[in-house]
Amino acid sequence: MEKVVKYRQLVQQTLLEHGKYKYAYGDVEVQTIFDTERDHYQVVYVGWDEENWIHSCILHIDIKDGKIWLQCNGTEDDIAADFVEQGVSREDIVLAFHPPYMRKFTKYAVG
């Protein structure tokens, strides 16, 4: 349980950092969403760029079964490598955006 508490803190810090970045154009809000009860975390862009509605998930991370699941990473950063640098074991990181059969070829957990 202690490990999951640490992972929650790391995930929230990461999202807060990415939530500081603003969308380049228009009136677009950056929302940082924490569902700490179910361990779902997201950074989302919502708003208008001229006549275009913007609603886009930039970063989505879940914690499931004691592992960090990177569901979506629309940033330029290698979030998984950042977690490893912060002490998270590669075996506790799942690149969920890869199909399950491909995960065994990454340097991270399969699931």
Chimera marker file (.cmm) of the C-alpha trace (Angstrom):
<marker_set name="trace">
<marker id="1" x="0.000" y="0.000" z="0.000" r="1" g="1" b="0" radius="0.5"/>
<marker id="2" x="2.893" y="2.329" z="0.760" r="1" g="1" b="0" radius="0.5"/>
<marker id="3" x="4.101" y="1.914" z="-2.834" r="1" g="1" b="0" radius="0.5"/>
<marker id="4" x="0.692" y="2.942" z="-4.222" r="1" g="1" b="0" radius="0.5"/>
<marker id="5" x="0.666" y="6.064" z="-2.028" r="1" g="1" b="0" radius="0.5"/>
<marker id="6" x="4.081" y="7.009" z="-3.463" r="1" g="1" b="0" radius="0.5"/>
<marker id="7" x="2.847" y="6.352" z="-7.007" r="1" g="1" b="0" radius="0.5"/>
<marker id="8" x="-0.205" y="8.553" z="-6.444" r="1" g="1" b="0" radius="0.5"/>
<marker id="9" x="2.047" y="11.400" z="-5.339" r="1" g="1" b="0" radius="0.5"/>
<marker id="10" x="4.365" y="10.979" z="-8.334" r="1" g="1" b="0" radius="0.5"/>
<marker id="11" x="1.473" y="10.800" z="-10.803" r="1" g="1" b="0" radius="0.5"/>
<marker id="12" x="-0.211" y="13.871" z="-9.325" r="1" g="1" b="0" radius="0.5"/>
<marker id="13" x="3.063" y="15.848" z="-9.360" r="1" g="1" b="0" radius="0.5"/>
<marker id="14" x="3.594" y="14.897" z="-13.000" r="1" g="1" b="0" radius="0.5"/>
<marker id="15" x="0.104" y="15.978" z="-14.000" r="1" g="1" b="0" radius="0.5"/>
<marker id="16" x="0.336" y="19.243" z="-12.079" r="1" g="1" b="0" radius="0.5"/>
<marker id="17" x="3.575" y="20.024" z="-13.891" r="1" g="1" b="0" radius="0.5"/>
<marker id="18" x="2.019" y="19.314" z="-17.292" r="1" g="1" b="0" radius="0.5"/>
<marker id="19" x="-1.115" y="21.208" z="-16.295" r="1" g="1" b="0" radius="0.5"/>
<marker id="20" x="0.957" y="24.412" z="-16.173" r="1" g="1" b="0" radius="0.5"/>
<marker id="21" x="1.410" y="24.387" z="-19.940" r="1" g="1" b="0" radius="0.5"/>
<marker id="22" x="-1.146" y="26.405" z="-21.859" r="1" g="1" b="0" radius="0.5"/>
<marker id="23" x="-2.738" y="25.555" z="-25.182" r="1" g="1" b="0" radius="0.5"/>
<marker id="24" x="-1.057" y="27.607" z="-27.917" r="1" g="1" b="0" radius="0.5"/>
<marker id="25" x="-4.157" y="29.244" z="-29.419" r="1" g="1" b="0" radius="0.5"/>
<marker id="26" x="-7.671" y="30.314" z="-28.565" r="1" g="1" b="0" radius="0.5"/>
<marker id="27" x="-9.566" y="30.236" z="-25.309" r="1" g="1" b="0" radius="0.5"/>
<marker id="28" x="-8.663" y="26.739" z="-24.151" r="1" g="1" b="0" radius="0.5"/>
<marker id="29" x="-8.599" y="25.713" z="-20.513" r="1" g="1" b="0" radius="0.5"/>
<marker id="30" x="-6.146" y="23.143" z="-19.187" r="1" g="1" b="0" radius="0.5"/>
<marker id="31" x="-7.903" y="20.840" z="-16.725" r="1" g="1" b="0" radius="0.5"/>
<marker id="32" x="-6.024" y="18.581" z="-14.347" r="1" g="1" b="0" radius="0.5"/>
<marker id="33" x="-8.330" y="15.793" z="-13.185" r="1" g="1" b="0" radius="0.5"/>
<marker id="34" x="-7.610" y="13.580" z="-10.177" r="1" g="1" b="0" radius="0.5"/>
<marker id="35" x="-9.929" y="10.712" z="-9.265" r="1" g="1" b="0" radius="0.5"/>
<marker id="36" x="-8.002" y="9.562" z="-6.203" r="1" g="1" b="0" radius="0.5"/>
<marker id="37" x="-10.710" y="7.113" z="-5.168" r="1" g="1" b="0" radius="0.5"/>
<marker id="38" x="-10.439" y="5.063" z="-8.369" r="1" g="1" b="0" radius="0.5"/>
<marker id="39" x="-6.867" y="6.129" z="-9.312" r="1" g="1" b="0" radius="0.5"/>
<marker id="40" x="-7.607" y="7.795" z="-12.658" r="1" g="1" b="0" radius="0.5"/>
<marker id="41" x="-5.615" y="10.925" z="-13.529" r="1" g="1" b="0" radius="0.5"/>
<marker id="42" x="-5.765" y="13.160" z="-16.626" r="1" g="1" b="0" radius="0.5"/>
<marker id="43" x="-4.724" y="16.451" z="-18.183" r="1" g="1" b="0" radius="0.5"/>
<marker id="44" x="-7.358" y="17.628" z="-20.671" r="1" g="1" b="0" radius="0.5"/>
<marker id="45" x="-7.664" y="20.629" z="-23.015" r="1" g="1" b="0" radius="0.5"/>
<marker id="46" x="-11.201" y="22.064" z="-23.234" r="1" g="1" b="0" radius="0.5"/>
<marker id="47" x="-12.372" y="25.207" z="-25.034" r="1" g="1" b="0" radius="0.5"/>
<marker id="48" x="-12.489" y="27.045" z="-28.327" r="1" g="1" b="0" radius="0.5"/>
<marker id="49" x="-9.845" y="27.895" z="-30.908" r="1" g="1" b="0" radius="0.5"/>
<marker id="50" x="-11.709" y="30.353" z="-33.091" r="1" g="1" b="0" radius="0.5"/>
<marker id="51" x="-14.625" y="28.250" z="-34.422" r="1" g="1" b="0" radius="0.5"/>
<marker id="52" x="-13.106" y="24.902" z="-33.493" r="1" g="1" b="0" radius="0.5"/>
<marker id="53" x="-14.144" y="23.062" z="-30.341" r="1" g="1" b="0" radius="0.5"/>
<marker id="54" x="-11.155" y="21.599" z="-28.537" r="1" g="1" b="0" radius="0.5"/>
<marker id="55" x="-11.547" y="18.616" z="-26.225" r="1" g="1" b="0" radius="0.5"/>
<marker id="56" x="-8.423" y="16.544" z="-25.997" r="1" g="1" b="0" radius="0.5"/>
<marker id="57" x="-6.837" y="14.286" z="-23.422" r="1" g="1" b="0" radius="0.5"/>
<marker id="58" x="-3.128" y="15.112" z="-23.309" r="1" g="1" b="0" radius="0.5"/>
<marker id="59" x="-2.087" y="12.794" z="-20.504" r="1" g="1" b="0" radius="0.5"/>
<marker id="60" x="-3.981" y="9.906" z="-18.906" r="1" g="1" b="0" radius="0.5"/>
<marker id="61" x="-2.500" y="7.722" z="-16.184" r="1" g="1" b="0" radius="0.5"/>
<marker id="62" x="-4.175" y="5.068" z="-14.047" r="1" g="1" b="0" radius="0.5"/>
<marker id="63" x="-2.887" y="3.078" z="-11.102" r="1" g="1" b="0" radius="0.5"/>
<marker id="64" x="-4.114" y="-0.522" z="-11.309" r="1" g="1" b="0" radius="0.5"/>
<marker id="65" x="-2.975" y="-3.536" z="-9.331" r="1" g="1" b="0" radius="0.5"/>
<marker id="66" x="-0.071" y="-1.582" z="-7.847" r="1" g="1" b="0" radius="0.5"/>
<marker id="67" x="1.256" y="-0.476" z="-11.248" r="1" g="1" b="0" radius="0.5"/>
<marker id="68" x="1.291" y="2.812" z="-13.137" r="1" g="1" b="0" radius="0.5"/>
<marker id="69" x="-0.588" y="2.439" z="-16.428" r="1" g="1" b="0" radius="0.5"/>
<marker id="70" x="0.235" y="5.104" z="-19.032" r="1" g="1" b="0" radius="0.5"/>
<marker id="71" x="-3.010" y="5.156" z="-21.017" r="1" g="1" b="0" radius="0.5"/>
<marker id="72" x="-2.199" y="8.202" z="-23.160" r="1" g="1" b="0" radius="0.5"/>
<marker id="73" x="0.851" y="10.420" z="-23.481" r="1" g="1" b="0" radius="0.5"/>
<marker id="74" x="0.327" y="13.288" z="-25.891" r="1" g="1" b="0" radius="0.5"/>
<marker id="75" x="3.300" y="15.203" z="-24.517" r="1" g="1" b="0" radius="0.5"/>
<marker id="76" x="6.835" y="15.338" z="-25.867" r="1" g="1" b="0" radius="0.5"/>
<marker id="77" x="8.169" y="13.902" z="-22.607" r="1" g="1" b="0" radius="0.5"/>
<marker id="78" x="9.060" y="10.298" z="-21.893" r="1" g="1" b="0" radius="0.5"/>
<marker id="79" x="6.838" y="10.033" z="-18.815" r="1" g="1" b="0" radius="0.5"/>
<marker id="80" x="7.793" y="6.394" z="-18.184" r="1" g="1" b="0" radius="0.5"/>
<marker id="81" x="11.511" y="7.256" z="-18.129" r="1" g="1" b="0" radius="0.5"/>
<marker id="82" x="10.747" y="10.165" z="-15.781" r="1" g="1" b="0" radius="0.5"/>
<marker id="83" x="9.020" y="7.753" z="-13.387" r="1" g="1" b="0" radius="0.5"/>
<marker id="84" x="12.010" y="5.397" z="-13.507" r="1" g="1" b="0" radius="0.5"/>
<marker id="85" x="14.312" y="8.320" z="-12.648" r="1" g="1" b="0" radius="0.5"/>
<marker id="86" x="12.069" y="8.991" z="-9.650" r="1" g="1" b="0" radius="0.5"/>
<marker id="87" x="12.500" y="5.450" z="-8.359" r="1" g="1" b="0" radius="0.5"/>
<marker id="88" x="9.616" y="3.550" z="-9.951" r="1" g="1" b="0" radius="0.5"/>
<marker id="89" x="10.578" y="0.041" z="-11.062" r="1" g="1" b="0" radius="0.5"/>
<marker id="90" x="10.186" y="-0.654" z="-14.787" r="1" g="1" b="0" radius="0.5"/>
<marker id="91" x="8.152" y="-3.716" z="-13.768" r="1" g="1" b="0" radius="0.5"/>
<marker id="92" x="5.581" y="-1.338" z="-12.232" r="1" g="1" b="0" radius="0.5"/>
<marker id="93" x="5.031" y="0.716" z="-15.396" r="1" g="1" b="0" radius="0.5"/>
<marker id="94" x="2.701" y="-0.439" z="-18.178" r="1" g="1" b="0" radius="0.5"/>
<marker id="95" x="2.634" y="1.328" z="-21.548" r="1" g="1" b="0" radius="0.5"/>
<marker id="96" x="-1.067" y="0.660" z="-21.978" r="1" g="1" b="0" radius="0.5"/>
<marker id="97" x="-1.221" y="2.499" z="-25.313" r="1" g="1" b="0" radius="0.5"/>
<marker id="98" x="0.744" y="-0.407" z="-26.820" r="1" g="1" b="0" radius="0.5"/>
<marker id="99" x="-1.270" y="-3.533" z="-27.696" r="1" g="1" b="0" radius="0.5"/>
<marker id="100" x="-0.832" y="-6.282" z="-25.091" r="1" g="1" b="0" radius="0.5"/>
<marker id="101" x="1.077" y="-8.521" z="-27.517" r="1" g="1" b="0" radius="0.5"/>
<marker id="102" x="3.630" y="-5.721" z="-28.160" r="1" g="1" b="0" radius="0.5"/>
<marker id="103" x="4.306" y="-4.831" z="-24.523" r="1" g="1" b="0" radius="0.5"/>
<marker id="104" x="6.721" y="-7.737" z="-24.086" r="1" g="1" b="0" radius="0.5"/>
<marker id="105" x="9.045" y="-5.948" z="-26.518" r="1" g="1" b="0" radius="0.5"/>
<marker id="106" x="9.214" y="-2.808" z="-24.372" r="1" g="1" b="0" radius="0.5"/>
<marker id="107" x="11.475" y="-2.430" z="-21.363" r="1" g="1" b="0" radius="0.5"/>
<marker id="108" x="8.402" y="-2.094" z="-19.130" r="1" g="1" b="0" radius="0.5"/>
<marker id="109" x="5.728" y="-4.351" z="-17.632" r="1" g="1" b="0" radius="0.5"/>
<marker id="110" x="3.306" y="-6.320" z="-19.799" r="1" g="1" b="0" radius="0.5"/>
<marker id="111" x="0.317" y="-5.736" z="-17.539" r="1" g="1" b="0" radius="0.5"/>
<link id1="1" id2="2" r="1" g="1" b="0" radius="0.2"/>
<link id1="2" id2="3" r="1" g="1" b="0" radius="0.2"/>
<link id1="3" id2="4" r="1" g="1" b="0" radius="0.2"/>
<link id1="4" id2="5" r="1" g="1" b="0" radius="0.2"/>
<link id1="5" id2="6" r="1" g="1" b="0" radius="0.2"/>
<link id1="6" id2="7" r="1" g="1" b="0" radius="0.2"/>
<link id1="7" id2="8" r="1" g="1" b="0" radius="0.2"/>
<link id1="8" id2="9" r="1" g="1" b="0" radius="0.2"/>
<link id1="9" id2="10" r="1" g="1" b="0" radius="0.2"/>
<link id1="10" id2="11" r="1" g="1" b="0" radius="0.2"/>
<link id1="11" id2="12" r="1" g="1" b="0" radius="0.2"/>
<link id1="12" id2="13" r="1" g="1" b="0" radius="0.2"/>
<link id1="13" id2="14" r="1" g="1" b="0" radius="0.2"/>
<link id1="14" id2="15" r="1" g="1" b="0" radius="0.2"/>
<link id1="15" id2="16" r="1" g="1" b="0" radius="0.2"/>
<link id1="16" id2="17" r="1" g="1" b="0" radius="0.2"/>
<link id1="17" id2="18" r="1" g="1" b="0" radius="0.2"/>
<link id1="18" id2="19" r="1" g="1" b="0" radius="0.2"/>
<link id1="19" id2="20" r="1" g="1" b="0" radius="0.2"/>
<link id1="20" id2="21" r="1" g="1" b="0" radius="0.2"/>
<link id1="21" id2="22" r="1" g="1" b="0" radius="0.2"/>
<link id1="22" id2="23" r="1" g="1" b="0" radius="0.2"/>
<link id1="23" id2="24" r="1" g="1" b="0" radius="0.2"/>
<link id1="24" id2="25" r="1" g="1" b="0" radius="0.2"/>
<link id1="25" id2="26" r="1" g="1" b="0" radius="0.2"/>
<link id1="26" id2="27" r="1" g="1" b="0" radius="0.2"/>
<link id1="27" id2="28" r="1" g="1" b="0" radius="0.2"/>
<link id1="28" id2="29" r="1" g="1" b="0" radius="0.2"/>
<link id1="29" id2="30" r="1" g="1" b="0" radius="0.2"/>
<link id1="30" id2="31" r="1" g="1" b="0" radius="0.2"/>
<link id1="31" id2="32" r="1" g="1" b="0" radius="0.2"/>
<link id1="32" id2="33" r="1" g="1" b="0" radius="0.2"/>
<link id1="33" id2="34" r="1" g="1" b="0" radius="0.2"/>
<link id1="34" id2="35" r="1" g="1" b="0" radius="0.2"/>
<link id1="35" id2="36" r="1" g="1" b="0" radius="0.2"/>
<link id1="36" id2="37" r="1" g="1" b="0" radius="0.2"/>
<link id1="37" id2="38" r="1" g="1" b="0" radius="0.2"/>
<link id1="38" id2="39" r="1" g="1" b="0" radius="0.2"/>
<link id1="39" id2="40" r="1" g="1" b="0" radius="0.2"/>
<link id1="40" id2="41" r="1" g="1" b="0" radius="0.2"/>
<link id1="41" id2="42" r="1" g="1" b="0" radius="0.2"/>
<link id1="42" id2="43" r="1" g="1" b="0" radius="0.2"/>
<link id1="43" id2="44" r="1" g="1" b="0" radius="0.2"/>
<link id1="44" id2="45" r="1" g="1" b="0" radius="0.2"/>
<link id1="45" id2="46" r="1" g="1" b="0" radius="0.2"/>
<link id1="46" id2="47" r="1" g="1" b="0" radius="0.2"/>
<link id1="47" id2="48" r="1" g="1" b="0" radius="0.2"/>
<link id1="48" id2="49" r="1" g="1" b="0" radius="0.2"/>
<link id1="49" id2="50" r="1" g="1" b="0" radius="0.2"/>
<link id1="50" id2="51" r="1" g="1" b="0" radius="0.2"/>
<link id1="51" id2="52" r="1" g="1" b="0" radius="0.2"/>
<link id1="52" id2="53" r="1" g="1" b="0" radius="0.2"/>
<link id1="53" id2="54" r="1" g="1" b="0" radius="0.2"/>
<link id1="54" id2="55" r="1" g="1" b="0" radius="0.2"/>
<link id1="55" id2="56" r="1" g="1" b="0" radius="0.2"/>
<link id1="56" id2="57" r="1" g="1" b="0" radius="0.2"/>
<link id1="57" id2="58" r="1" g="1" b="0" radius="0.2"/>
<link id1="58" id2="59" r="1" g="1" b="0" radius="0.2"/>
<link id1="59" id2="60" r="1" g="1" b="0" radius="0.2"/>
<link id1="60" id2="61" r="1" g="1" b="0" radius="0.2"/>
<link id1="61" id2="62" r="1" g="1" b="0" radius="0.2"/>
<link id1="62" id2="63" r="1" g="1" b="0" radius="0.2"/>
<link id1="63" id2="64" r="1" g="1" b="0" radius="0.2"/>
<link id1="64" id2="65" r="1" g="1" b="0" radius="0.2"/>
<link id1="65" id2="66" r="1" g="1" b="0" radius="0.2"/>
<link id1="66" id2="67" r="1" g="1" b="0" radius="0.2"/>
<link id1="67" id2="68" r="1" g="1" b="0" radius="0.2"/>
<link id1="68" id2="69" r="1" g="1" b="0" radius="0.2"/>
<link id1="69" id2="70" r="1" g="1" b="0" radius="0.2"/>
<link id1="70" id2="71" r="1" g="1" b="0" radius="0.2"/>
<link id1="71" id2="72" r="1" g="1" b="0" radius="0.2"/>
<link id1="72" id2="73" r="1" g="1" b="0" radius="0.2"/>
<link id1="73" id2="74" r="1" g="1" b="0" radius="0.2"/>
<link id1="74" id2="75" r="1" g="1" b="0" radius="0.2"/>
<link id1="75" id2="76" r="1" g="1" b="0" radius="0.2"/>
<link id1="76" id2="77" r="1" g="1" b="0" radius="0.2"/>
<link id1="77" id2="78" r="1" g="1" b="0" radius="0.2"/>
<link id1="78" id2="79" r="1" g="1" b="0" radius="0.2"/>
<link id1="79" id2="80" r="1" g="1" b="0" radius="0.2"/>
<link id1="80" id2="81" r="1" g="1" b="0" radius="0.2"/>
<link id1="81" id2="82" r="1" g="1" b="0" radius="0.2"/>
<link id1="82" id2="83" r="1" g="1" b="0" radius="0.2"/>
<link id1="83" id2="84" r="1" g="1" b="0" radius="0.2"/>
<link id1="84" id2="85" r="1" g="1" b="0" radius="0.2"/>
<link id1="85" id2="86" r="1" g="1" b="0" radius="0.2"/>
<link id1="86" id2="87" r="1" g="1" b="0" radius="0.2"/>
<link id1="87" id2="88" r="1" g="1" b="0" radius="0.2"/>
<link id1="88" id2="89" r="1" g="1" b="0" radius="0.2"/>
<link id1="89" id2="90" r="1" g="1" b="0" radius="0.2"/>
<link id1="90" id2="91" r="1" g="1" b="0" radius="0.2"/>
<link id1="91" id2="92" r="1" g="1" b="0" radius="0.2"/>
<link id1="92" id2="93" r="1" g="1" b="0" radius="0.2"/>
<link id1="93" id2="94" r="1" g="1" b="0" radius="0.2"/>
<link id1="94" id2="95" r="1" g="1" b="0" radius="0.2"/>
<link id1="95" id2="96" r="1" g="1" b="0" radius="0.2"/>
<link id1="96" id2="97" r="1" g="1" b="0" radius="0.2"/>
<link id1="97" id2="98" r="1" g="1" b="0" radius="0.2"/>
<link id1="98" id2="99" r="1" g="1" b="0" radius="0.2"/>
<link id1="99" id2="100" r="1" g="1" b="0" radius="0.2"/>
<link id1="100" id2="101" r="1" g="1" b="0" radius="0.2"/>
<link id1="101" id2="102" r="1" g="1" b="0" radius="0.2"/>
<link id1="102" id2="103" r="1" g="1" b="0" radius="0.2"/>
<link id1="103" id2="104" r="1" g="1" b="0" radius="0.2"/>
<link id1="104" id2="105" r="1" g="1" b="0" radius="0.2"/>
<link id1="105" id2="106" r="1" g="1" b="0" radius="0.2"/>
<link id1="106" id2="107" r="1" g="1" b="0" radius="0.2"/>
<link id1="107" id2="108" r="1" g="1" b="0" radius="0.2"/>
<link id1="108" id2="109" r="1" g="1" b="0" radius="0.2"/>
<link id1="109" id2="110" r="1" g="1" b="0" radius="0.2"/>
<link id1="110" id2="111" r="1" g="1" b="0" radius="0.2"/>
</marker_set>
